[in-house]
């Protein structure tokens, strides 16, 4: 099925979806945050076809989200690790997980919980914060045109 590319759209959400939008891509990124690094381990965790996994991994490498690195044990196989660009997706993964735990709940409950390893407690729900570190209520959030919008006029 052919999809419409969003990469040339001025909206940053649309352009982001062009990179991380395919469902498998987000699940691969989730697994990478959970420590999965080898092709066979992604395949096992996701139950994904090899050709689909190869396509998604290549796309994430091409987008600079993952990079191929030598295996830490010296094996001939390469591993995948998140780049700085990929690591910056962590708040997105956390927010999506927290949203799903509230609005798309599985009958058995959450499959995992993100905790603060310093005290073993679940992390707080993600919130938009102001410069003072306090949550900004939705009714106090707005938007203004950015340079990309002004350039199109």
Buried (B, 14 or more C-beta within 10 A) or exposed (E): EEEEEBEEBEEEEBBBBBBBBBEBBBBBBBBBBEEBBBBEBBBEBBEBEEEEBEBBBEBBBEBEBBBEEEEEEEEEEBBBBBBEEBEEBBEBBBEBBBEEBEEEEEEEEBEEEBEEEEEEEEEEEBEEEEEEEEBEEEEEEEEEEEEEEEEEE
